[in-house]
């Protein structure tokens, strides 16, 4: 079979994605299996060498899981400890008391923006979802009303605001000023998060009915009667334990400012600032703050850790397979075709940054890959043309593009589908639409800002 080229490759990719959605939604085939089958078939019809197809899928699967499996595993353990000790309940009741039940969706967005700054989307998600489950149970509101503002806050900081890793890479690629990028990012990001989060959630949660029974939620909500206030861990110690990974990652990102690069203290700060190590330290600390101090025995803590991992095994496999599918799209040349398409469109630098990132996001599923790849493509073009646009705004436009329409090849899509207990169709109507609102609003507000500054 010859190698497919040009527009045929794009058609194959579209057919593959359509087949994937159809098999999962219509014929109810398990997503993990469908992702493998469709990836292999796409590799075959696009003319990839046969010995490369499986390798390509395994590489994408491994690269995604290398990060996600550890993060989701450790994050779930931390969430389980927080749930069993009553820490999640403490934070839920405190937020409800401070903001009032009516405004709890605003509270979730604010918390997500703060927690999401230094951590990857998935890390922020697994840290906050136990709180969302508890708040939803406490207030009797739909999980969508509580959860969507939370993921909107996380998503906006992921794409637009340094020191988030993806945004930081864009700052370097475009030689933008980090301080100004953060300022512009907040100007664009906060209104975007408000519209895509609390306001969108108020509208959409009336139209989508989640199932009564969510097996994952039961992991993070203690089914016993609510404990009396006196038996819950303190708000301060609970907040410290949850924010510990966030604090460690922030310290890691400041290592170069405190110590000379390549020295032992600098390396050490970078080491504890990686998401895996920071989460591991937080889990170990939680065994003390949420475990031993609350009177749990070593055996009980062991059991919590074992119990909470079973429900996430399926999600982890599906998320990895989504990464494998994204990698086959890259290696078969689909991503390259998309880049070619964007370059031949002759757009203004802001629109080009957004467009390239959006196309790569749709092809590979990863916002981080979309942002980093788009920067690599757009930076030389923007530099070669007479740069009439501020590099800080290019960061925002590219970041906005990287968040567009999350669908079946994105690990985040499956993470949200499974945790919220939604069907694929419901996930498109809520999460995918929310991401698209962020992307388009982000671009629009960046253009407005470009006219002003």
N, C-alpha and C positions, 0 to 999 in steps of 0.2 A: 504494500500500500504506500503510495507516495505521500510526501509531507504536504499537509494542507497549508495554504497561504491566504493572506489578506482577508477579504470579507468572508470567505468560507469559514475561517477559524472563528470569527465572531459569531457567525450563524450557529456553528457547532456548540459554542459556549452557551448561547441563548437557549438552544434546544436542550442542552444538558441541565441547565438550571430549571427550565420548565418541567422536564421529566422528573427531576428531583422533587419539586414541589407537588407534582401530581401524584407520584408514588407514595409520598408521605401523607398528603391530605386525603386523597381519594381512595387509595388502595390500602392505606394504613400499614404500610411496611415500616419496620423499625428504622428510624433515621440513620443510625450507625451503619446498618447494612446498605441502605440506599446510597449514602455518601460514598461508600467504598465502590459499589457497583458503578455508579455514574462516573466517578473519577477514572476508573479503569477503562470504561467505554470511551470516555472523552479522549483519554490518552491514545487509544487505539485508532479512533477515526481521525484524529488530528495528525496521525502519522509519526508519533513519537516512537523511537526504537523500543521494541517490546521489553528488553531487559532494563530500560530506564523507567518504565511507567510505574512499576511497583515501588522501585527505589524512590522515585519522586514523591509518591504518595506517603511512603514511610518517613521520608525526610520532613515533609510538611507536618505530618502527624506528630513526629517526635519533637520538632521545634516548638510546636504549639504546646504540647503536653509538658515539655521540659519546664516551661514557665507555669502554665495553668494548673497542672496536676498538683504541684507542690503548694501553690498559692491557695487553690480551692481546698485542698486537704487540710493545711494548717489553719486557714481562715474558718473552715467549718468546725474544727476542734475548738478554736477560740470562741466561736459563736455558741457552740454546745455548752462550754463551761459557763459562758455568760448567761445562757438560758437556765441551766440547772441551778446556778447559785442565786438566780433572781436578779442578776445585774441588768439583763435586757429589760426586765419588768421595771426596775428602778429608773432606768433612763426613759422608758416609755412614759411612766407616770409623771416624772419630772417635766418632760417636754410638754405633756398635756397640761400640767399645772401652769407652766410658764406661758405657753402660747394660747391655751384654751382649745377645746375640742374643735371649735370652728376653724381655727387657723393651723391645725396640725400639719396640713400639707405644705404650708410655708416653712414650718419648722424643719421638716424633712429635707426640703431643698437646701436650706441654709447649712444644716449639718453636713449634707453631702458635699457641698462646695468646700467646706473647711477640711473634711476628711479626705476628699478626693485630690487635693492639691499635689501632694508628693507621690501619690500611689497610683498604680495602673487601675484602669476601670474595674477589672475583675477583683482586685484586692479590695478596693473601696466597697464593691458590691457585697462580697462575702462578709466584710466587717459590719455592714449596716443592715443587711437583710433580716437578721434576727430581731433588730429593733423595729423594723417595719412590720414584721409578723405580729410582734407584741402590741404595737400601737394599734394595728388594725383590729386585733382581738379586743383590746381595751375599749376602743371607741365604737366598735361594731360597724366601722366603715369598710368599704370595699378596699381590698389590698391595692387595687389600681390607683385609688385616690391618694393612698399613702406612698406607694412604691414608685409611681411614675415621676413625681417631683424629685424623688431621691435619685433615680437613674438619670434624669435630665441634668441635675446639678453635677453628678459625676461625669457625665458625657461632655458637658460644656468645658469643665476644667481640663478634661482629657485632651480636647482638641485645641483649646484657645489660650490657656494660661500657663506660662512657665511658673514655677520650676517643674511642671509636669514633663516627664521624659520626652514625649513626642514633640511637644511645643518647644522644648529646649533644643532639640536637634534642628528644628526649623530656624530658630534664632541664630544658631551657629552657621547654618548653610547660607542664610541670606545676609549674614553680617549685620543683624539687627541689634538694637540696644535693648538689653533685657529689661531694664527699668521701665522704659517707654512701652515695651511690648506688654508687660504686666498691666500697666495703666490702661492702655488701649483695650487689652483683653478683657479687663473688668468692665469698661464702658460698653463694649459690645456684648460681653458674656452674660452680665447680670440681667438685662432686659430679655435676652434670648432665653435664659433659663427660666425666667418668670413665665413667659408665654408658652414655652414648650413643656414646662413642668406643671405648676399648680393650675394655671388657667386651662391648659389642654386636658389635664386630668379631671378637672371639674366637669368638663363637657363630655369626655369619652366614657367615664366610668358609668354613666347612666345607660349606655348602649351596649355594654359588654358584661355578661353575667359569668363570673368565675365559678368553677365547681365548688360545691359545699366542702368537699373533703380534699385538702391539699396534703399529701403524705409528707412533703418536705417541711411544711409549716409545723407539723406536729413534732419534728425534731427540735425545733427552736422555741416551742411554747410549752411550759410545763402544764400538764393537763390537770394537775392538782388544783385545788382552790387557790386563789391568789394568796400569797403569804402576807402576814401582817407586816406593816412598814418596818417594825423593829428587827425583823428577821432578814431583811434584804441587805445586801452589801451597800455601803455608803455611796453616794453619787460621785464624790471625788475620786475614790479608789477605783470605781467602775470606769469612769471616764479616763482615768490615767491608764488603766489596762488596755482599753480599746484604742486609745490614741498613741500608745507606746510604739507600735510599728510606724505610725505616721511621723512621730517625733524622731525616731531613729533614722528614718529615710531622709528627713529634712537635714539632720546633722550630717549624714553621709554626703548630701549634695553640697554642704558648706565646707567639706573637708579641706578643699584647696585654699579656702580663705583663711583657715585657722593654722594649718601646718603646710610646710613646703611639700610639693608633690614628691612622690616616691619615697618619702621617709616612712618609718614604721608607724607613727601615730596617724599619718595621713592614710596609709593603706588600711590600717585597722578601722578607721572611721568609714572608709568606703565599703569595707567588708561588712560591718554591721549595718550599713545603710542599704544593702541589697534587700529586695523585698522578701526573699526566702529567709535570710538570716534574721531580719527584723521581725518577721512573723513568728519564726521559731522562738526567738527570745520572748515575745509577747505570750506565746502559748505556755512556755515554761513558767513565766511570771504568773499567768492565770491559774496554774495548778496551785500556787500559793494563795493569791488574792481571792480567787473564786472557789478554790478547792479546800485546801487545808484550813484556811481561816474560817470557812463556813462549816467546818466540821465533817467534810467528806474524807473517807479513807482512801488509801492508795488504790485499793481494789475498785472502789466506786469510780475514781477518776479514770482508771484504765478502761473500765466498762463504757464510760461516756465516750472516750476517744474511739473505741472500737465500734460502738453502736452508730455513731454519727457518720461514719465513712461509707457504710453500705448504701444509703440512698443516693450518694453523689457519684457512685461508680459509673452508672449509666450516663450521667451528664458529662462526666470527664471523657468517656469514650467518644461521645457524640461531638464534643467540642474539638477533640483531637482530630476526628475524621473531617470536620469542617476545615481545619488547618491543612489536612492532606489534600482536600479538594482544591483549596486556594493555591497550593503549591503546584498541582497539576495544571491549573489554569496559567500559572506563570511559566512553567517549564515547556508547555506545549506551544508557547509563543503568543497566547491570547493577550497577555498583559502588554507585550511589545507592540502588537497591532493597535491596542488602545492608545498607547503613548503616541504612536505615529499619527493616529487620527487627531489627537489633541494638538500636536505640533503643527499639523497642516491647516488648523482652523484659524490661525492668525488673529488671536484675541489680545485684548489689553492685558498687561502683566497680571493684574488682580484676577481677572476672569480666567486667564490661562492657569494660574496657580490653583484656583478653585476647581476648574474643569478637569485638569490632569488628575488631581487628588480624588475627585469624585469618581472618575472612570476607574482608577486603580482600586478604589474602595469597593466599587461594585464588582470588579473582577476578582479581587483577592479576599475580600471580607474583612481585612484588617485595617483599622484606622491608622495604626502606627506605621504599617508597611506603606499605606497610601501616602501618609504625610512625608515619610523619609524619602520614598521613591520620587514623589512629586518635587520635593525640594531639589533633589539631584538633577532633575530634568529642567526645572524652571529657573533655578539660580543662574546657570550660564546664559540662558536666553535673556533673562531680565538684565543681567550684567552687560550683555552685548548690545542690547537695545539702549537707547538713551533712557536711563532710568528716571521716569517722571514720578514714580510712586515710591512712597516710603517703605523701606524693607520691613518695618514693624507691621505694616498693614498687609504685606505679602504673607507674613506668618499667619495672620488671622484668616486671610482668604483661603490659604492652603489648608489650614486647620478646619475651617468650615466645610471645605470640599471633602475632607477625609471622613466626615461624620455622616455623609448622606446615606439614606435608605439601607440600613443594615438588614441583610436577608440570610438565606440558608447557608452561605459559605462563611458566615461570621460566627465565631465561637460565642460572642456575646448574645447573639440571637437565641441560641439554644439554652444558654445559661438563664436568660430571662424567661423564655418559654417554660422551662421546667420548674424553676422556682416559683413562678406566678401560677403554675398549673393551667396554662392556656393551651389552646390548639394553635396550629401553625397560622391559621387564618386570623385568629384573635391577636397573635403576636405581630402580624403584619399591620393590623388596624391600630395597634397601640404603640409598640416599641419602634417598628420601622417608620411609622408616620412621625413619631416624636423626633427621631433622628433627622428625618428630612426637614421638619420644621426648623430644627436647630441649624442645619446646614444652610438653608435658604435665607433665614433671618440673619444668620451670622454674616453671610455674604452681603446682604442688603445693608446692614448696619455698618459694615466695613466701607462700603461705597459712600455712605452718608458721612462717615468719619473722614474719608479721603477728601471729600469736598470741603470739609471744615478745617482740617489741620494743614 
